[in-house]
Amino acid sequence: MNLLEKYENVFQHIERPFAWLDYDALDQNIDFVNRLATKPVRIATKSVRSVSVLKYIQEKLVNYAGLMTFTAAESVYLIEQGFNHLLLGYPTFEENNIKKLLAYSRAGKDITFMVDAYEQVQLLQNCAEQMQTMAKICIDINISTNFKWIYFGTKRSPLDSLQKLKNFTDKLTDYPNICIHALMGYEAQIAGVPDLSLANSRKMRAKGLVVRQLKKQSIEKITSFRRLAVAHVKSIAPVAFVNGGGSGSITYTCEQQEITEATVGSAFFAPVLFDHYDTLNLQPAVGFALRVTRQFDAHTFVCQGGGYIASGAIGEDRAPVFLNENYQLLPLEGAGEVQTPFIDSTGSLTIGDTVYLRHAKAGELCERFTVLHGTRNMCYAGPILTYRGERQCFL
């Protein structure tokens, strides 16, 4: 019995469409992270979006550092669910939730806010001053590489040089309720860009050659700037941690002497984009199933749902992928809003059958489903609520 036949047997009683979580694959991915990560691991919540799964991963990580959250409201919710040691991965301007987090911080919770601009710091200062407490901040530096002919990395933090960082920190003394607590230098161009050496299409493999060369050339700048930045910040404040990395750069990040912890998220679910990393040996742990409801001709079928396109630059690598390699999306229609036509090269499907797919990225799938249906040892392991299933929607 192959994997798809096993899934059919395990999930035969579940209405389609549904999303699934394979605990056996998840366990293998957690073990893989435990082996690779020689420094503490902070879980990126945006890649998981389920309280139950976050707690499951937390318990199995050998060296757990905390959570990297993605909004202030989500951070409040996770504190209320019993989590601690939160780093807000992105700047926030939501005053009400900032004040709630500061109240939890004053009560003893470990909460750090991300900043890269004075406007963000000023809001935190105002809130902390009103509440007669301190706001801990993490300074986000930009370690992308500008090759002049191409900008390789992300355009987020403006703090992309040592001088800009010094100018920024010089003025932080004007904010008496702000405490420099940490620094982050996320190598997105290493962690978040697939190598593509084993991609299916010639075009993608050619792109991969360029990507791998850019990664190699970018590493020198990342290492130099981040180490200088850490040394500078440590010269003016005691730094509790230095965060870096991502699922695509676990080994590299943990080897860097200035880094004290690495953030990992997508590696636990291993979506399609992570099939194309040369250094990762991960098992697909999450996917979704759709019902075949129409047949256009001998080889063209239609399933209900499927338009779960991943975020990022628009391209073929953002579309979901069938577990059965004989099935392919139509290039002119793609994955549809409420129905998806596709080609079955074998012509063996019939109306009423189920097709299984994987999402291109990790956490966004959980925004589409209220439940992940668990399986372990090819037996049904019960439903697992996502944020949506808990009536939460943060982004």
Secondary structure, DSSP 8 states (H G I E B T S, - for coil): --HHHHHHHHTTTS-SSEEEEEHHHHHHHHHHHHHH--S-EEEEGGGT--HHHHHHHHHH-SSEEEEEES-HHHHHHHHHTT---EEESS----HHHHHHHHHHHHTT--EEEEESSHHHHHHHHHHHHHTTS-EEEEEEE---EE-SS-EES----S--SHHHHHHHHHGGGG-TTEEEEEEEE--HHHHSS---TT-SSHHHHHHHHHHHHHHHHHHHHHHHHHHHHHHHHHHHS--SEEEE--GGGHHHHHH-TT--EEEE-HHHH--GGGGG-TT------EEEEEEEEEE-SSSEEEEE------SSS-SGGGS-EESSTTEEE-TTT-S-SSEEEEEETT----TT-EEEEE-SSSGGGGGT-SEEEEEETTEEEEEEE-TGGGT----
